[in-house]
Amino acid sequence: MSAKRILLVEDEKHIAEGIILNLEQEGYEIVWASDGNQALEYYSHGKYDLIILDIMLPGIDGLEVCRRIRNKLGTEPIMFLTARDSLDDKKDGLTIGADDYITKPFDLEELILRIKAIFRRQAWLRTESAVGDIYKFPGGTIDFKKFSAEGRNGVFRLSNKESLLLKLFTEHPDEVLSRSVILDAVWGYNAYPSNRTVDNFILRFRKNFEPDPSHPIYFHTEFGTGYKFTPRGEDQ
């Protein structure tokens, strides 16, 4: 099996060198970009299993790099590794499409554990589900391999996290899944501190799959308990 390839975008050379040394010892192949423009150039000419991205970069900042990758429909996991540590910064980074967010100063062992957790979730997403790579229910069709779905408004693209969450729901139909179970399976521990994290995804699923999003029959919020997917369509 070939080594996982990681694009590291970090303008501080000594930090980059420390990360590269430790990740190469773990068997990863690292490509280093020192600014946002270089990161986008490397991204456009290569294939990566993970992007580790600082926010405060010369030229194009990391948030804009992330936006441009997601606007190109890139589904590679993105991890922010940055000194910007406010709650709003974390929300902004994860809202525009990052999969994890670590603040500086950071522990190298934690960084490695987080990277391994991302790769575990990606491996689970790529493993064919008991329901198959293409899942159909009355509200629409989900293609887990192509990261796309079709609902009442036509075909739309799925993000990495949306695909993970939909796979979790379709593998556990009619079960109430707690927020902690969902966060652990889809985001990992403490990756996103907002209580509205899952709610925002549920709202998008309702917009695309429900006949009447204000009266959902597929994607339900079980207040105080968790969330439930009912593929046959049930009023709550």
GIZIRA-V827758 format. One record per residue. N is the residue number from 0. SS is DSSP state (a for helix, b for strand, c for the rest). Layout:
n | ss
N | SS
N | SS
This chain:
n | ss
0 | c
1 | c
2 | c
3 | c
4 | b
5 | b
6 | b
7 | b
8 | b
9 | c
10 | c
11 | c
12 | a
13 | a
14 | a
15 | a
16 | a
17 | a
18 | a
19 | a
20 | a
21 | a
22 | a
23 | a
24 | a
25 | c
26 | c
27 | c
28 | b
29 | b
30 | b
31 | b
32 | b
33 | c
34 | c
35 | a
36 | a
37 | a
38 | a
39 | a
40 | a
41 | a
42 | a
43 | a
44 | c
45 | c
46 | c
47 | c
48 | c
49 | b
50 | b
51 | b
52 | b
53 | c
54 | c
55 | c
56 | c
57 | c
58 | c
59 | c
60 | c
61 | a
62 | a
63 | a
64 | a
65 | a
66 | a
67 | a
68 | a
69 | a
70 | a
71 | c
72 | c
73 | c
74 | c
75 | c
76 | b
77 | b
78 | b
79 | b
80 | b
81 | b
82 | c
83 | c
84 | c
85 | c
86 | a
87 | a
88 | a
89 | a
90 | a
91 | a
92 | a
93 | a
94 | a
95 | c
96 | c
97 | c
98 | c
99 | b
100 | b
101 | b
102 | b
103 | c
104 | c
105 | c
106 | c
107 | a
108 | a
109 | a
110 | a
111 | a
112 | a
113 | a
114 | a
115 | a
116 | a
117 | a
118 | a
119 | a
120 | a
121 | a
122 | a
123 | a
124 | a
125 | a
126 | c
127 | c
128 | c
129 | c
130 | c
131 | c
132 | c
133 | b
134 | b
135 | b
136 | b
137 | c
138 | c
139 | b
140 | b
141 | b
142 | b
143 | c
144 | c
145 | c
146 | c
147 | b
148 | b
149 | b
150 | b
151 | c
152 | c
153 | b
154 | b
155 | b
156 | b
157 | c
158 | c
159 | a
160 | a
161 | a
162 | a
163 | a
164 | a
165 | a
166 | a
167 | a
168 | a
169 | a
170 | a
171 | c
172 | c
173 | c
174 | c
175 | b
176 | b
177 | c
178 | a
179 | a
180 | a
181 | a
182 | a
183 | a
184 | a
185 | a
186 | a
187 | c
188 | c
189 | c
190 | c
191 | c
192 | c
193 | c
194 | c
195 | c
196 | a
197 | a
198 | a
199 | a
200 | a
201 | a
202 | a
203 | a
204 | a
205 | a
206 | a
207 | a
208 | a
209 | c
210 | c
211 | c
212 | c
213 | c
214 | c
215 | c
216 | c
217 | c
218 | b
219 | b
220 | b
221 | b
222 | c
223 | c
224 | c
225 | b
226 | b
227 | b
228 | b
229 | c
230 | c
231 | c
232 | c
233 | c
234 | c
235 | c
